């Protein structure tokens, strides 16, 4: 199967949906910019024109209102915010309008809206531009929230989101856009609300999503050298949450680590633990361990940023606790700079 970058997979999915359905439009600040929002909309303006690729002013609430209004007259907009924080200026429109219309009108006025939000750390952007506010949106009934970790699922979830009659939030970690993976060329859907076992194991379960799937897999592969088999589950979607896949895995391994992209408290991992414990407490032999960003605003300086983010060393320490073993001889290190991705990332921002 051919290989695409994560950003190319989003671009292809968007292009295919624009070609398939004339009611699909793309909106957002930077959608006509040559940089193409990390390359995810490059060339679409030239191909489809101003009528369907609509550059937006820095008026997030107003633009979101226009997008929501367009769904009520038959359009299917895809709106992109280059930082999740920009969407906070439109939070009333998202949580009080988009999420509610289907319910308030007994299904007669659905809101088939896709909202792409760029999340995650990078380059000293600090407290106001490095957040992963996934739980904010996952808390709201009426919204669906997904977070692809691979190019294949980036395409499949984008197509599923566009075709869905509910508002769907897509959380894209900026460090994933330059990653590679196999992606089918024809349009296809990745089921919203279905988690995926990306690595099978018998000793312990790690539940995570988005960029942290890569960190979990990196650590699990290293632990396999010590005959420790870790099962890694990519949530892909956390509203709705796939309870069955999570419970099946924990019943097999009896031990659980949750690994958040954002803060631990009141986070996605907390919801995962609560669901498993409330459904089958006996499945766990030891108390689960939750990992995530340190409970502090994101620092801008590298020295402090290096203390904030979880990585392979932290995961290995949690494994030691849960399995009662000593991994001091295992050569796992944290990156020297945790605010900058590895060399495969090329930008543009």
N, C-alpha and C positions, 0 to 999 in steps of 0.2 A: 504494500500500500504506500502511496506517496506521502511525503512528509511536508507539513506546513508549520509555520510559526503560529503561536497563539494569536497574535494580532492579525495574521493573514487568515486564520480560521474565522475570526469575527467578521472580518471584511468580506470573506466569501459568503458567509451566512447572510449578512446584511444585503449584499448584492443579489443573492438568489431570492430573498424575500421581496426586495424591490421589484425584481423581474416577474415574480410569481403573482404579486398582488398589487394593483395600482393604488390601493388605499393605504399602502405602507409609505410613510414619510420619515425622514431623519431630521432631527432638530438639535441644536446645541451650539454653545460658544466654541468656535474652532472647527466646525464640521467642513468648512470650505478652506481652512488653512492648509498650506502645502504639507505641513507635518502630519495632518490627518488624524489627530488624536491618537498618538502612538502608532500610527499607520493603520488604524482600524477602520477608517473611512476614506482612505486615500483613493482618489480618482472617481469617487461616486458623484461629486458635484459636476464634474465635466461630463459624465455619462448620463445623468438624470436631470440636471439643470436646477435652477433656483426654485422651481415649483415643488420639488420633492426633497431637495437637500437644502435646508433652510438655516442660514446663519442666524444666531440669536444674539441679542444685546445682553449686557450684564444686568438682567432684570429677572432673576431666577423665578420668583414667585409669579410674575406676570406670564413668563414663557411657559411655566408649568400649567398655569390656568388655561392658556391657549391650547396646549397639548391635550389636556383633559377635555376641554370643550370640543376639540376636533374629533375625539372618539365618540362623542354623543351624536355626531352627524355622519358617522360611518368611517372615519379614518382610523388607522392603526399606527400611531407615531412611535418612533424610537428616539428618546431624548437622552443626551449624554451630558454628564457633569464631570469635568476633568479632575475634580477633587470631590470626595464625598461631602466635605464641609460646605461646598457651594449649595448642595441640595438642602442644607439646613435653612437656607433663606426661603425655601419653598416647602417647608415641612408641613405647614397648615394645608396647603393644596394636596400634598401627598397623603397625609394621614386622615384628613377630615373631609376630603372631597374624593380623590381617586379611590381610596379604600372603601368608601361608604356608598357610592352611587348604586352599585349592583344590588346591595342589600336593601337600600331605601326604596328602590323602584321595583322590588320583587323580580329582579332579573331582566326587566324590560329595557334598562339602560346600562349595559355593562361598559366597563372602561378597559378596552384592550390596549393597554399602554405598557411599553417597555422603558424602564429607567435604568440606564447604565451609570454606575457610580465607581469611580476609580479610588481604590483604597491603598493603604500601606505606607511603609516607611520610605525614606530616601533622601540623601544628600542634604542633611541638615534642615529639612523643611519644618521640623519642630512641632510645637504644640498644636498649631492651627491647620496644618496641611499633611499630617502623617498618620491620621487616625483610621481605625477600622471599626466603624460604628454599626456593625451588623445587627447587634441585639435591638437597637432602636427601631429598626424597620421590621425585624422579625416579631416584635411584640404586638404588631398591629393586625387584628383580624381584617381580612379583605385584601391584604397584600400577600403575594408569594415572593419569596426571597431565595435566590440561588447564588452559588459561588463556584464557578468552574475552576478546576486545577490543571486541566490538560487541554491542549489544542482541540482534540476530538470533542470534549465536552463543552468547550467554549462555543464551537459551532452548533452542536446538538442542542444545548440549552438556549442559545440565542434563537434558533428556529422555533423551538418549543414555546419560548416566551412570546415571540411575535404572533404565533398562531393561537395563543391562549386568550380567552376573553376576559381574563382578570388582569389587573395591573401586576406586573412582575418586575421586581428589583433585581438587577444583575450586579453583583459585587465583583469587580475586576482588580486584582492586585497588580500594581504597576510592574512588579518584578517578574511577572509571568509572561509579559507580552513578547519577549524574545526567546522563550522556550520552544522546543520543537517536539513534534509527535505525529503519529500517523492519523490522517483524517480522510474519510471517504469523500469523493467529489460530489456525488448526488446529494440533494437535500435530505436530511434525516433529523430525527428528534431524539434528544436524551430526556428520559422521563423526569418531569419535575416531581420531587417528593420521593425519589429513590436514591438511596446511598449506594456506593460501590466499594466492594472489597478490592483494593488495589494491590494488596499483598496478603497472602494467607499465612497464618501462623497458629501455634497451639499454646504458647506460653503466656501471652499478654496481648491486650487489644489497645491500640491507639486510635482514638476518634478525632479527626481533624478536618480541615477544609482549606480551600484556596492555596496560597503559597506554602503554608505550613505542611501540606501533604508532602512537598519535596523534602523538607527537613526531616519529617517522620520516616520517609523511605530511605533517606541517606543513613539515618541512624539504625534503622532496622536491618539494612544490608550489612552494616558493620557488626551489629550484634550477632548476626547469623554466623560470623566467623568464630564466635564463642559458643555456637550451638544453641543460641537463644532465638527462638522463632517468634517474631512479633507480627501480629495481624494488624494491618493498617486499613482503616476505613475512611474513605473520602465522603463526607456528608453530601456534597454537591448541592443539596437543598436543605435549608433548615426551617423554612416554613413553606410547605409542610415538612415535618421531620419523619424519617423512616425508622420508626420504633422497632419494627420486626427485624431488620438487618442488624441493628445495634444489639438487640437482646440476644439474637442467635449467636453473635460473636462472643459476647461476654459470658454467656452460658457455656461456651466451649473453652474459653481461656481462664475465666474466673478472676481476671485482673484487668483494671482499666486505667488508662491515662487519657485525659482530654487535653488537646493542644489548640489553644485559641490564637487567632491572628491579632485579636485585640486584648483588652483587659480581662482579667479572670473574673472579677466580681460581677455578678448579674449577667454573665456572658453566655455564649452558645454552649460552652463546656458545662456550665452550671445547669443548663436545661437538659443536656444529655444525661448528666449524673442523676438529676431529679427524676427523669423519666424511667431510667433503668432501676433505680432504687425503689421507686413507687410501684413498679410493675413486678419486680422479682428481686427482692433484697438478697435472697439466698443464692443468687447467681454469683455474688462476689465473695471471695475468700478474704480479701483485705480491703480496707477503705480506699476508694479511688483517689488518684492524684490529678489535680488540675494545674496545667501550665499555661502561661500567657504572658502578656506584657506586664511589667512591674506597675504597681498601682500608683502611677504618677503621670502628670502630663509628659508628652514626648519631648525629650531634650533636643536642642539644636546642635550642641557640641558633641563631637565624636567620643570624647572621653566619657561623658555621661550616657550617651546612647549605647555604648558597649555594655552598660550595666542593666539595660532595660529589657532587651529582647531575649526570648528563650531560644535555645538551639540544641544541637546534639549532646553537649555535655549535660545540660539540664535534663534532657530526656533520659540519658543514661543513669543519672542520679535517681530519677524516679523509678527506673527499672530495678536498680539496686534495692530500693526500699520495698518494692512490691514482691520481688523474688527472693529477698534475703540473700543476696550474693554480693561479691566484691568485684567491681569492674575497674579497679585502679590501674590494672595493666593494659586496659583497652585504650588505644591511642585515639582519643576523640578530642578535638580542640574547637574552640569558638573562633570565628573569623577575627582578624586583627581589628577590622573596622566593620561593625554590624549595621552601619547606616548606608552602606554602598553594596550593591549586588556584585555577583561574580563577573568575570571578564566577558561572559557571553552576552551581557546586556549592552545595548548600543544606543539607547535613548528613545525618543528625541529630547525628553525633558529631564 
